[in-house]
Amino acid sequence: MLTKQELQNNDLFKKLYSLDLDPSEYVIMGSGIMFALGIRALSDLDDIDILVTKSGWKKVKNLAEIHHDDEWNCDHLYLFDEKIEIYNGWGPSEYIPEDLIADSLKIGAYNFASIEDVIRWKKELGRDKDYKH
């Protein structure tokens, strides 16, 4: 499992930290938990997907162009040369940020969606890479 120190020293997590989001306002989604648990090497991390609460979205929505995702019926934006993608919703089914945060793995100031939630999500998507993960 990653340590707080390893996250604080990682460039992507430094960028995430610079957004000044309170831990109660976001959860790291996608494959982030695999890195947190040491299933995948942190050196292989290319980007971070973030789901934010309403208050988190208010803090970031003016930082970049907003894109709408019709399939998930949510908005998202890219920061730091698309290394961080922030969503105000998560799909394809409905996920509630506060519930995911409550069930998340916490390492320092970072919340990682639980492995159970990520497995459920990856099964819903059913992409080749998700089955591989």
Secondary structure, 3 states (H helix, E strand, C coil): CCCHHHHHHCHHHHHHHHCCCCHHHEEECCCHHHHHCCCCCHHHCCCEEEEECHHHHHHHCCCCCEEEECCCCEEEEEECCCCEEEECCCCCCCCCHHHHHHCCEEECCEEECCHHHHHHHHHHHCCHHHHHC
